[in-house]
Amino acid sequence: MRMTTAACPTRVTIVDTSYAPTGIQSNVRYNHFSLLKTLEAGFGLPYLNHAADKNVNLMSDLLGDHK
């Protein structure tokens, strides 16, 4: 059986870091480009490929950056 996004709309993203508050949950939708964009932003690097797209969210709400 092949599972698609339509058959399985719930996805879980786990961020394991010692630089953020614990127990944070978010309802924001992320994808693998979100992780890439967040890492690039943290290191002050330019965004690569689709990480630069406007619809790709930074994971800042999970890392305690509530600006």
C-alpha positions in Angstrom: 0.0 0.0 0.0 1.3 3.4 -0.9 0.6 6.3 1.4 0.2 9.8 0.0 -0.1 13.2 1.7 -3.9 13.1 1.1 -4.1 9.7 3.0 -1.9 10.9 5.8 -2.3 14.7 6.3 -0.7 14.7 9.8 3.1 15.0 9.9 5.3 15.5 12.9 8.5 17.6 13.0 10.8 17.2 16.0 13.5 19.8 16.7 16.1 18.6 19.2 18.3 21.4 20.5 19.8 22.7 23.7 19.3 26.3 22.4 15.6 26.6 22.7 12.8 26.3 25.3 11.5 22.8 25.9 7.9 21.6 25.2 7.2 24.0 22.4 4.5 22.9 19.9 3.5 24.6 16.7 0.6 24.5 14.3 2.7 26.0 11.4 3.3 23.7 8.4 6.9 22.9 7.7 8.8 20.9 5.1 12.4 20.0 4.6 13.0 23.4 3.0 11.9 24.9 6.3 14.7 23.1 8.1 17.2 24.2 5.5 16.0 27.8 5.5 16.2 27.9 9.4 19.7 26.5 9.4 20.8 29.0 6.7 19.3 31.9 8.5 20.9 30.9 11.8 24.4 30.9 10.1 23.7 34.0 8.1 23.9 32.2 4.8 21.9 32.9 1.6 19.0 30.6 1.0 19.4 27.8 -1.5 16.9 26.8 -4.1 13.3 26.5 -2.8 14.4 27.5 0.7 14.2 31.0 -0.6 10.5 30.6 -1.6 8.1 33.0 0.3 5.8 30.1 1.3 8.6 28.3 3.1 8.4 29.0 6.8 11.3 29.5 9.2 11.1 27.3 12.3 11.6 30.4 14.5 8.5 29.7 16.6 10.0 26.4 17.7 13.3 28.0 18.6 12.0 30.7 20.8 12.4 33.6 18.4 9.0 35.4 18.8 9.9 38.7 17.2 
